[in-house]
Amino acid sequence: MPSSEVSLTIPAKGDYVVLARLALSAVCRLTSLRPEDVADLKLAITEAAGRVVGRDPREHLAFTYRLEDDRLLLEIAGPGEPGDDADPELGRAIVAATVDEHSEGDGRITLVKYLYQGE
């Protein structure tokens, strides 16, 4: 399967993150992920978005969902810097517990969830 990509840009306000979760649900329907994995990804994307939301609601958050043969990559970019939140260690622990790989820096967080093969 060739890579497929969906992008979403929303105001940098927590109330709008539900739209990113809905888009994630739609993309996940195209995968072999189990419902509990989708729930984990929703938690991860909510936590990651909160970590880069910034302080100015006139700014935006950008979400990119890239479906590849063996993985789903999620990138969240915002005006804030990961680690600016009240408890950055807790945020990192939540993300690490819910995805297979993650990285952060330059106002971006990338999340990776591997897809099941042959199921």
C-alpha positions in Angstrom: 0.0 0.0 0.0 1.4 3.4 -0.9 1.7 6.0 1.8 -1.4 8.1 2.5 -1.3 11.4 4.3 -4.0 13.6 5.9 -3.3 17.0 7.4 -5.4 19.1 9.8 -4.8 22.6 11.1 -6.8 23.9 14.1 -6.7 26.9 16.4 -4.2 26.3 19.2 -6.9 25.9 21.8 -7.5 22.7 23.8 -11.2 22.7 22.8 -10.3 22.0 19.2 -8.2 18.9 19.9 -11.3 16.8 19.7 -11.2 17.4 15.9 -7.7 15.9 15.7 -9.0 12.9 17.6 -11.9 12.5 15.2 -9.5 12.6 12.2 -7.3 10.1 13.9 -10.3 7.7 14.4 -11.1 8.0 10.7 -7.5 7.2 9.7 -7.3 4.3 12.1 -10.3 2.7 10.4 -8.0 2.0 7.5 -5.5 0.1 9.7 -5.3 -3.2 11.5 -5.1 -1.5 14.9 -7.2 -2.9 17.7 -9.7 -0.6 19.4 -7.5 -0.4 22.5 -4.6 0.7 20.4 -6.8 3.5 18.8 -7.8 4.6 22.3 -4.1 4.7 23.3 -3.3 6.8 20.2 -6.2 9.2 21.1 -4.7 9.7 24.5 -1.2 10.2 23.1 -2.3 12.8 20.5 -4.2 14.7 23.2 -1.2 14.7 25.5 1.2 15.6 22.7 -1.1 18.5 21.5 -1.2 19.8 25.0 2.6 19.9 25.1 3.0 22.1 22.1 -0.2 24.2 22.3 1.6 27.4 23.3 0.0 30.4 25.0 -1.6 32.4 22.2 -4.9 31.0 21.0 -4.6 33.0 17.8 -1.9 30.5 16.8 -2.5 27.1 15.3 -1.7 23.4 15.8 -0.9 21.3 12.7 -1.5 17.5 12.7 -0.2 15.2 10.0 -1.3 11.6 9.9 0.7 9.4 7.5 -0.3 5.8 6.9 2.5 3.6 5.6 2.7 -0.1 5.0 3.8 -1.0 8.5 3.1 2.0 10.6 1.0 5.1 11.4 3.0 8.2 11.9 1.5 11.2 13.7 3.1 14.6 13.8 1.9 17.4 15.9 3.4 20.9 15.5 2.5 24.0 17.5 3.8 27.3 18.7 4.9 25.9 22.1 7.9 23.9 22.9 7.6 20.3 24.3 8.4 20.4 28.0 6.8 23.9 28.6 3.8 22.2 30.2 3.4 21.9 34.0 4.6 18.3 34.3 6.8 17.4 31.3 7.9 14.1 32.8 4.3 12.9 33.2 3.5 14.0 29.6 6.5 12.1 28.2 5.6 9.0 30.3 2.0 9.0 28.9 3.2 9.3 25.3 5.9 6.6 25.8 3.3 4.2 27.3 0.9 4.6 24.4 3.0 4.6 21.2 5.8 2.4 19.9 8.2 5.3 19.2 8.2 9.1 19.7 10.5 12.1 19.3 10.2 15.7 20.0 11.9 19.1 19.3 11.4 22.4 17.5 7.8 22.6 18.5 7.0 19.2 17.0 6.2 15.8 18.4 6.3 12.7 16.2 4.4 9.5 17.3 4.8 6.1 15.6 2.4 3.1 16.0 3.4 -0.1 14.2 0.6 -1.9 12.4 -0.1 -5.6 12.8 0.9 -7.7 9.8 -1.1 -10.7 8.7 -4.1 -10.3 11.0 
